[in-house]
Amino acid sequence: MNGSPNHGSTEPYEERDEIARLLPAPADFDPPRERYLQHKELLMRHIDRDLAAGTPARTARPPRRLLRPVVLAPVTALALACVVTAGITLDDADGRPAAASSGAAADMQPVAALLGQISDAAAGRDPLTVRNDQFSYVMAKVREADLSSGKAVVGPLHDYELWLSQEPGPVRTQGLIRSDGETTPLNAEFGDTDGTPAGFGRPTYQWLASLPTDPDALLDHLYAKAPQAEGRERDQAVFEQIGDLLDRVMPPRTAAALYRAAAKIPGVTAAPAAEDALGRRGLGIARTDRTNGVVTEWVFKKGDFVFLGHSTRLVRDTPYGRAGTLLDSSAVLKSTVVDRAGGLPQGENG
């Protein structure tokens, strides 16, 4: 019968191999840092499920490349009725925290004041004039943990550069990534046949300027867009969504609003010992996701409150590593706009 297994065949895997030949070849490069944070989120969900079942995550490994950025995935209904956090109740409409206890509000005052200072400094910076035919450019040092063996193996510090197109419409080629000397085109995500639009996955200066600049309205927008995935705290999703934008060039008013919005997220604290991938100590802003067992810290330079980088670590023992194990970190060296993908800022092209 057509399509039935051929039990008399001397090649029992013939049908499987034929299907495999029809599939696209896997990507042959490591994911950029933008993907890495999303991979980490999926991995943490895997770990939590395995721990809840009482079995080690022996076979779990992050994908080489996601089909679509998690931040662009549609919001789905949770099987869980609620996520319980101390002193916080969730609004049924969008999951945004409705209120915090007076004790929690008191604890937030120091970090709110610090983020207020960071916001004021951002608001005072000069806006850029960015053309649609230009590219945003980030130069950084990064360190990441390889999780493919089932254990977190922290790799060496290496160079990282990213060029992202500022075209407002969907683009088939988003830009370039240069990681540890190897340059790779950043193409549209799988399934984006018309190209990747501007948004959280491709934050152009013009798109960032379109975000609400009132902190409450901006926070409403972020909570509405944050992925609502099982095993991940909603507040952490919003915190990390903001963090993914901090090394990009953006309008001063948008940056100022993002910091004041971050101050309103429950669980955000000051982190006095925070440091970036180069070990530069600074003023830290952190949030711990108790569900996934990770803490993410943002680091700002003392004095002018410039964003220096970030780090993410485990806060509890897991099959992948002990508490304190580094998952990834960055140290931002430059964030500006250039005229072409692969080009350097003026004065550095020689």
Number of C-alpha atoms within 10 A of each C-alpha: 5 5 6 7 12 14 8 7 9 8 10 12 11 13 13 9 11 10 9 11 9 8 8 7 8 8 10 8 10 13 17 17 20 14 18 21 20 19 20 21 19 20 20 22 17 18 24 19 16 17 14 9 9 9 11 16 19 13 9 16 19 19 17 16 20 16 11 17 18 19 18 13 13 11 13 10 10 11 8 9 7 11 15 10 13 10 14 17 17 17 11 10 7 15 18 21 18 10 14 15 12 10 9 15 14 10 14 19 13 13 20 23 13 20 25 19 17 24 22 19 17 24 17 11 13 9 12 13 8 19 14 14 12 17 27 24 28 21 19 21 20 26 23 22 18 16 18 15 12 17 17 19 17 15 14 10 16 15 17 24 24 25 26 24 27 24 20 18 12 17 20 16 15 24 23 21 24 18 20 13 11 11 14 15 15 18 15 19 19 13 10 15 11 12 17 22 20 21 15 19 18 23 22 25 26 18 18 22 16 11 16 18 20 16 19 15 13 19 23 16 15 22 20 16 19 25 21 23 20 17 21 21 20 22 25 24 21 25 26 19 19 18 18 17 18 21 23 22 22 25 21 21 21 22 26 25 25 28 23 25 26 24 24 19 20 22 19 22 22 19 17 13 11 22 25 26 22 17 10 14 17 23 23 27 23 21 22 22 19 16 16 23 18 23 20 25 27 26 27 23 17 14 10 11 19 18 23 27 29 27 23 24 20 23 20 15 12 20 15 23 19 15 14 14 20 22 26 22 24 28 26 23 15 16 19 18 26 21 18 18 19 17 14 18 14 10 6 7 7 5
